[in-house]
Amino acid sequence: MGIISWIVLGLLAGVVAKILLPGRDPGGLIGTTLIGVAGAFIGGWISARWLDHPISKDFYDGATWAAAIGGALVLLVLYRIIFGHSRSR
């Protein structure tokens, strides 16, 4: 996958993660993309390290998408634990 594919995957994974965990998070398009791309890398690392399932370089691989969304969910949960009530309402 090229860099554009990783960005698109990250954007979509971040959007899905925010849909699954609604709430007040940092965001906008750039924040969602960054969370998703970082989540894709974290999810891929977790999948390869502990689940013994290396991530395919194919954009349409279901395991790649699951790892990216799972990693983005982990990042959102960690953000909420660390910075839970720091945003003004």
Secondary structure as the mmCIF struct_conf table of DSSP 4:
data_model
#
loop_
_struct_conf.conf_type_id
_struct_conf.id
_struct_conf.beg_label_comp_id
_struct_conf.beg_label_asym_id
_struct_conf.beg_label_seq_id
_struct_conf.end_label_comp_id
_struct_conf.end_label_asym_id
_struct_conf.end_label_seq_id
HELX_RH_AL_P HELX_RH_AL_P1 ILE A 3 LEU A 20
BEND BEND1 LEU A 21 LEU A 21
BEND BEND2 GLY A 23 GLY A 23
BEND BEND3 PRO A 26 PRO A 26
HELX_RH_AL_P HELX_RH_AL_P2 GLY A 28 TRP A 50
BEND BEND4 LEU A 51 LEU A 51
HELX_LH_PP_P HELX_LH_PP_P1 PRO A 54 SER A 56
BEND BEND5 LYS A 57 LYS A 57
TURN_TY1_P TURN_TY1_P1 PHE A 59 TYR A 60
HELX_RH_AL_P HELX_RH_AL_P3 GLY A 62 PHE A 83
TURN_TY1_P TURN_TY1_P2 GLY A 84 HIS A 85
BEND BEND6 ARG A 87 ARG A 87
#
